[in-house]
Amino acid sequence: MIRNGIDRIEDYARLFEGQRIGLITSPTGLSRDFTSTIQILHERFHLTALFSPEHGVRGDQAAGAFVDTYNDPITGVPVHSLYRKDSKRLTPEMLDEVDLVVYDIQDVGTRYYTFIYTMLYALEDCAKAGKEMVVLDRINPLDGVTVEGNVLKAGYQSFVGNYPLAIRYGLTAGEVAQMANEQMNWKATLHVVPCGGWERNMLFPETGGLWVMPSLGLPRFESSLVYPGTCLFEGSNLSEGRGTTAPFEMIGAPFIEAEKLADEMNGLKLPGVRFRPVYFKPSFSKFQGELCRGVQLHVTDYRAFKPVETGVRLLFTIKRNYGEFSFLPPVKDNARPFIDLLGGDNIFREESLNVEDMLRRFREESSAFAKLKQQYHIY
């Protein structure tokens, strides 16, 4: 039986007893029998505060929606936002309410996913305040071995990439926390409650677990599997499938020729994936209510599939064939385009660089990162 950190909490009760606990969590903070971590800590120990990431601790906030302070209607515990317009940090006032900060959110093993930075910000804030932090570890659904993509460069930090990780980094949240704590010299008092029974080469379907959506944009395991590659389209004027029932699995725009694009992509014979022409109208986000044409990625072999390479090749195929394609401009004046923040550098906008050279560079960086990360493996 595979257990996440919350399922082993009785073995580590000494970390929590007698402490005022502040919990950072989301709807994925659940035990194996679907009891929420909020309820477990509230009933078993002294839970004094909840800290809300993007989407809220109960998952009732939309993507990108700022969260205000309120009382949790089920436990009555105050909820403080870590997704405010002016900051995503723990404040000294928040930390005054607790002795120990606990983190329990399911990660998806991809650098763009914001929860990992909520954890790292909290770890740094705890180090500065002299507070202890516990990460209730969870399995990486994309396995703990495979590494893909480039490593984020200095000067390109943002909330979709704030630490030098590869795009698909092959670590658990607890391992990322240990790695950052040492490499950044934060010297936080960090405890990781490890998973039990998980082997590094396991993909989520092999764990016997039930998929709980980490966020509404990743409704299925397949969504999270393609996400390291197709999330790059968030930096472009193409729909990444938001506002459909298959976000990140469908890519398109009104100007795409669906059958032609599917034929060209299938002609590349990329491992573990087939492309199907699709037509869709997003109910929100880009091209809301407009007919989009494009492709859906159908993963035929979870092991062989390379999401980052697939996403990069799809992006450059569209960029080459459609003059209407563009990268989105910066959201703010004097800011970097979003594709730079997702890409971790400006490599996607280097006109002189072809896709083969880019992927060669990606493989070199991911290989180096794969060697580096081994010293932080818990499993």
C-alpha positions in Angstrom: 0.0 0.0 0.0 1.3 3.4 -0.9 0.8 6.1 1.7 1.4 9.9 1.5 2.8 11.8 4.4 -0.6 12.5 6.0 -1.3 8.8 6.1 1.8 8.4 8.4 1.1 11.3 10.7 0.7 9.1 13.8 4.3 7.9 13.4 5.4 11.5 13.5 3.0 12.9 16.1 5.9 14.3 18.2 6.4 17.0 15.5 2.8 18.3 16.1 2.0 17.8 19.8 1.9 20.9 21.9 2.3 23.2 18.8 0.1 25.9 17.4 -0.2 24.7 13.8 -0.7 26.7 10.7 -1.6 24.6 7.7 -1.0 25.4 4.0 -3.3 23.0 2.0 -5.8 22.6 -0.8 -8.5 20.1 -1.8 -5.8 17.6 -2.5 -4.8 17.6 1.2 -6.5 14.3 1.9 -5.6 11.0 3.6 -6.0 7.8 1.7 -9.6 7.4 3.0 -10.4 11.0 1.8 -10.4 12.6 5.2 -9.1 16.2 4.8 -5.8 17.1 6.4 -7.6 20.1 7.8 -10.0 17.8 9.8 -7.2 15.5 10.9 -5.0 18.3 12.3 -8.0 20.1 13.8 -9.3 17.0 15.6 -5.9 15.5 16.5 -3.7 18.5 17.3 -4.0 22.3 17.8 -4.8 23.9 14.4 -4.8 27.7 14.9 -4.6 29.0 11.3 -5.1 28.0 7.7 -3.0 29.5 4.9 -4.7 29.6 1.5 -2.8 29.2 -1.8 -4.2 29.9 -5.2 -7.7 28.4 -5.6 -8.3 28.4 -1.8 -8.0 25.8 0.9 -11.4 24.3 -0.2 -10.8 24.8 -3.9 -13.6 27.4 -4.2 -11.5 30.1 -5.8 -10.9 30.5 -9.6 -7.5 30.4 -11.1 -5.8 33.7 -10.6 -8.5 34.9 -8.2 -7.1 36.8 -5.2 -8.2 35.3 -1.8 -9.3 37.4 1.2 -9.0 36.5 4.9 -12.0 34.7 6.3 -13.0 32.0 8.8 -13.2 28.4 7.5 -16.9 27.6 7.7 -16.4 24.0 8.8 -13.7 24.4 11.5 -14.0 28.1 12.3 -10.3 28.4 12.0 -9.1 31.7 10.4 -7.9 31.5 6.8 -5.2 33.8 5.7 -4.4 34.3 2.1 -1.1 33.5 0.5 -2.4 34.6 -2.9 -2.9 38.3 -2.3 -2.6 41.0 -4.9 0.4 42.6 -3.2 2.1 39.5 -1.8 2.2 35.7 -1.7 4.2 35.5 1.5 3.6 34.7 5.1 3.6 37.9 7.1 5.1 38.3 10.6 1.6 38.8 11.9 0.5 35.4 10.4 3.5 33.7 11.8 2.9 35.1 15.3 -0.3 32.9 15.4 1.6 29.6 15.0 4.7 27.7 16.2 4.7 25.3 13.2 3.8 25.6 9.6 2.6 22.4 7.8 2.4 22.0 4.0 0.2 19.4 2.4 -0.7 19.9 -1.3 -0.4 17.4 -4.2 2.2 18.6 -6.6 2.3 17.6 -10.3 6.0 17.6 -10.9 6.1 20.5 -13.3 8.0 23.8 -12.8 5.1 26.1 -13.8 2.7 24.8 -11.1 2.4 27.6 -8.5 1.9 25.5 -5.4 5.5 24.5 -5.2 6.5 28.2 -4.8 3.9 28.8 -2.1 5.8 26.0 -0.3 9.2 27.5 -0.9 8.2 31.1 0.0 6.8 29.7 3.2 10.0 27.8 3.9 12.1 30.9 3.5 9.7 33.0 5.6 9.8 30.3 8.4 13.6 30.4 8.3 13.6 34.1 8.7 11.1 34.0 11.6 12.7 31.0 13.3 9.6 28.9 12.9 9.7 25.2 12.1 8.1 23.7 8.9 6.8 20.3 8.1 6.1 19.0 4.6 3.7 16.2 4.5 5.2 14.6 1.4 3.2 13.2 -1.5 4.1 11.1 -4.5 5.1 12.8 -7.8 2.4 11.6 -10.3 4.9 11.9 -13.1 7.4 9.6 -11.4 10.6 10.6 -9.5 13.0 9.6 -12.2 12.2 11.3 -15.5 13.7 14.8 -16.0 12.8 16.9 -19.1 13.4 20.5 -20.3 15.7 23.3 -19.5 16.5 24.8 -16.1 15.2 28.2 -15.0 17.8 30.9 -15.3 18.5 33.8 -13.0 16.6 36.9 -13.9 13.5 35.0 -15.0 12.0 34.2 -11.6 8.2 34.6 -11.2 5.4 32.7 -9.5 5.4 30.2 -12.4 9.1 29.6 -11.9 11.0 30.8 -8.9 13.7 28.2 -8.4 16.2 26.6 -10.8 14.3 23.5 -11.6 14.0 21.6 -14.8 10.5 21.8 -16.4 9.7 18.2 -15.4 12.0 17.7 -12.3 11.4 14.2 -11.0 11.3 15.1 -7.3 8.6 15.1 -4.6 7.6 18.4 -2.9 9.6 17.3 0.2 12.7 16.7 -1.9 12.3 20.1 -3.6 12.0 21.7 -0.1 15.2 20.0 1.1 17.1 20.9 -2.0 16.1 24.5 -1.9 16.7 24.8 1.8 20.3 23.6 1.4 21.1 25.3 -1.9 19.7 28.6 -0.9 21.3 28.4 2.5 18.0 29.3 4.2 18.8 27.0 7.2 15.2 26.5 8.0 14.2 23.8 10.6 12.6 21.5 8.0 11.0 18.2 8.6 9.6 15.9 5.8 7.1 13.2 6.7 7.9 10.8 3.9 5.6 8.7 1.7 5.5 5.0 2.3 5.6 2.2 -0.3 6.3 4.6 -3.2 9.0 3.7 -5.7 10.6 6.5 -7.8 9.8 5.0 -11.2 6.0 4.8 -10.5 3.6 6.9 -12.5 0.3 7.7 -10.8 -1.8 5.0 -12.4 0.6 2.4 -10.9 0.1 3.6 -7.4 -3.5 2.4 -7.0 -4.6 5.9 -5.9 -7.7 7.8 -6.9 -7.1 11.0 -8.9 -8.1 14.1 -7.1 -7.9 17.2 -9.3 -4.9 19.4 -8.1 -6.8 22.2 -9.8 -9.7 22.5 -12.2 -7.2 22.8 -15.1 -5.9 19.3 -14.4 -9.0 17.1 -14.2 -7.3 13.8 -15.2 -3.9 12.2 -14.9 -3.6 12.6 -18.7 -4.0 16.3 -18.2 -1.1 16.5 -15.8 1.0 14.2 -18.1 0.7 16.5 -21.1 0.9 19.7 -19.0 4.8 20.0 -18.9 4.6 20.6 -22.7 1.3 22.1 -23.5 1.3 24.7 -20.7 3.8 26.6 -22.9 0.9 27.6 -25.0 -0.3 29.8 -22.1 2.4 32.2 -23.4 0.9 32.3 -26.9 -2.2 33.5 -28.6 -3.5 29.9 -28.9 -6.0 28.3 -26.6 -4.5 25.7 -24.4 -7.9 24.1 -23.9 -9.0 26.2 -20.9 -12.8 26.5 -20.9 -13.2 22.9 -22.3 -13.4 19.6 -20.6 -9.9 18.7 -21.8 -7.6 21.6 -20.7 -4.0 21.2 -21.8 -5.0 18.2 -23.9 -6.5 20.3 -26.7 -4.6 23.1 -28.5 -6.1 25.4 -31.1 -7.2 28.7 -32.5 -9.7 29.9 -35.1 -6.9 30.2 -37.7 -5.6 26.6 -37.4 -6.3 23.9 -40.0 -7.1 21.0 -37.8 -6.6 18.1 -40.2 -3.5 19.5 -41.7 -1.9 20.1 -38.3 -2.8 16.6 -37.0 -1.4 15.0 -40.1 1.9 16.9 -39.8 2.3 16.1 -36.1 1.5 12.5 -36.6 4.0 12.4 -39.4 6.7 13.2 -36.9 6.0 9.9 -35.2 6.7 11.2 -31.7 6.8 8.4 -29.1 3.7 7.6 -27.1 1.3 10.1 -28.6 -1.2 10.5 -31.4 -2.8 13.7 -32.6 -6.5 14.0 -33.5 -8.1 17.0 -35.3 -10.6 18.7 -33.0 -13.0 21.6 -33.0 -14.0 23.3 -29.8 -15.5 26.5 -28.3 -14.0 27.5 -25.0 -16.6 28.6 -22.4 -14.0 31.0 -20.9 -10.4 32.2 -21.3 -8.9 32.7 -24.8 -11.4 32.7 -27.7 -14.4 32.4 -25.4 -17.4 31.3 -27.5 -15.4 31.2 -30.7 -14.8 28.1 -32.8 -11.3 26.9 -32.5 -9.6 24.3 -34.6 -6.6 22.3 -33.5 -5.5 19.0 -32.2 -6.0 16.8 -29.1 -3.1 14.9 -27.7 -3.9 11.2 -27.0 -1.2 9.6 -25.0 -0.8 5.9 -26.1 2.2 5.0 -24.0 2.7 6.8 -20.7 6.4 5.6 -20.5 7.4 6.5 -24.0 5.7 9.8 -24.1 7.9 12.9 -23.8 5.6 15.8 -22.9 8.1 18.6 -23.1 9.6 17.6 -26.4 6.1 17.0 -27.8 4.9 20.4 -26.6 7.9 22.2 -28.0 7.6 20.5 -31.4 3.8 21.3 -31.6 4.5 24.9 -30.7 7.2 25.4 -33.4 5.2 23.5 -36.0 2.3 26.0 -35.5 4.7 29.0 -35.3 6.3 27.9 -38.6 3.0 27.3 -40.5 0.7 30.1 -39.3 1.6 33.8 -39.6 -1.2 34.6 -37.1 0.7 32.9 -34.3 2.3 35.2 -31.8 3.6 35.1 -28.2 1.6 37.2 -25.8 3.0 40.6 -24.8 4.0 41.3 -21.2 1.2 41.8 -18.8 2.9 44.8 -17.2 5.2 47.5 -18.5 8.9 46.6 -18.4 8.0 43.0 -17.6 9.1 39.9 -19.4 6.7 38.2 -21.9 4.9 35.3 -20.2 6.6 32.8 -22.5 9.9 33.8 -21.0 8.6 33.2 -17.5 7.3 29.8 -18.5 10.4 29.0 -20.5 12.7 30.1 -17.7 14.7 32.2 -20.2 14.1 33.9 -23.6 15.0 30.8 -25.6 11.5 30.5 -27.2 11.9 34.0 -28.8 15.4 33.4 -30.2 14.6 33.5 -33.9 18.0 32.1 -34.8 17.5 28.9 -32.8 15.8 26.0 -34.5 13.8 23.4 -32.7 16.5 20.7 -32.8 19.1 23.0 -31.3 16.6 24.0 -28.6 15.8 20.4 -27.7 19.5 19.5 -27.7 20.1 22.3 -25.2 17.1 21.1 -23.1 18.5 17.5 -23.0 21.9 18.8 -21.8 20.4 20.8 -19.0 17.9 18.1 -17.9 20.7 15.6 -17.8 22.8 17.8 -15.6 19.8 18.5 -13.3 19.0 14.8 -13.1 22.5 14.2 -11.7 22.3 17.1 -9.3 18.9 16.2 -7.8 20.0 12.6 -6.8 21.7 13.8 -3.7 18.3 15.0 -2.4 16.4 11.8 -3.0 14.4 10.6 0.0 13.2 7.5 -1.8 
